[in-house]
Amino acid sequence: MKIEYDKESGALYFRMHEGKPDHAEDLSEKADVYAHVDPEGNVLGLEALSLEDLMQALQEREGKLEVPERRTGAKGVYDSNLS
């Protein structure tokens, strides 16, 4: 896993696999935390737009945010076919 931090925006990205994302799936009801997923459903990475958002997502799940290797059937936040 590779962790990237953007000083300007405060965003964090946890890269699990290389690849081109097809869509992002919202992992939090109150915070901007997303799983980036390829066309086959493989989770490529986890994005949090701020450390505060990551902490909120963790609090929503009692301190654990589990991201499976594959996602199936969840709604995407964005779709690469629309851009």
Buried (B, 14 or more C-beta within 10 A) or exposed (E): EEEEEEEEEEBBBBBBEEBEBBBBBBBBEEBBBBBBBBEEBBBBBBBBBBEEBBEBBBEBEEEEBEBEEEBEEEEBBBEEEEE
